[in-house]
């Protein structure tokens, strides 16, 4: 959990300009870069993630065939 939290702190610092002295833990650049790249690839809650095989705009019957 600490690894994820430190990645979020890096994203907050780099993307949103948060001041490092007010963050609750030390930012982790390596994990933060990975998290930011995943956020940019996946979009809004993963709705734009092309790596997933989502069935979009198909009828419910066509999913059975």
C-alpha positions as CSV (number, residue, x, y, z in Angstrom):
1,X,0.0,0.0,0.0
2,X,2.9,2.3,0.7
3,X,4.3,1.7,-2.7
4,X,1.0,2.9,-4.4
5,X,0.7,5.8,-2.0
6,X,4.2,7.0,-2.8
7,X,3.4,6.7,-6.6
8,X,0.3,8.8,-6.1
9,X,2.3,11.4,-4.3
10,X,4.7,11.6,-7.3
11,X,1.8,12.1,-9.7
12,X,0.3,14.8,-7.4
13,X,3.6,16.6,-7.3
14,X,4.4,16.3,-11.0
15,X,1.0,16.6,-12.7
16,X,-0.8,18.9,-10.3
17,X,2.1,20.9,-8.8
18,X,1.7,19.9,-5.2
19,X,4.4,21.1,-2.9
20,X,6.7,18.3,-1.7
21,X,6.8,19.5,1.9
22,X,3.0,19.1,2.3
23,X,2.9,15.5,1.0
24,X,2.3,12.8,3.7
25,X,5.0,10.5,2.4
26,X,8.1,10.6,0.1
27,X,7.2,10.4,-3.6
28,X,8.5,7.5,-5.6
29,X,9.5,8.6,-9.1
30,X,9.8,5.1,-10.7
31,X,6.4,3.9,-9.5
32,X,4.9,7.3,-10.1
33,X,5.9,7.4,-13.7
34,X,4.4,3.9,-14.2
35,X,1.2,5.0,-12.5
36,X,0.9,8.1,-14.6
37,X,1.5,6.2,-17.8
38,X,-1.3,3.8,-16.8
39,X,-3.6,6.7,-16.0
40,X,-2.9,8.2,-19.5
41,X,-3.4,4.9,-21.3
42,X,-6.6,3.8,-19.6
43,X,-8.4,7.1,-19.4
44,X,-11.6,7.6,-17.3
45,X,-11.7,4.5,-15.0
46,X,-10.4,2.3,-17.7
47,X,-13.1,3.1,-20.3
48,X,-10.6,4.0,-23.0
49,X,-8.1,1.2,-22.3
50,X,-7.5,-0.4,-25.7
51,X,-5.7,-3.3,-24.1
52,X,-9.0,-4.7,-22.7
53,X,-11.4,-6.7,-24.9
54,X,-14.5,-4.8,-24.1
55,X,-17.7,-5.5,-26.0
56,X,-19.0,-2.1,-26.8
57,X,-22.1,-1.1,-28.8
58,X,-23.1,-4.7,-29.6
59,X,-26.4,-6.2,-28.8
60,X,-26.8,-8.6,-25.9
61,X,-27.7,-11.4,-28.2
62,X,-24.5,-11.0,-30.3
63,X,-22.4,-11.6,-27.2
64,X,-23.7,-15.2,-27.1
65,X,-22.5,-16.1,-30.6
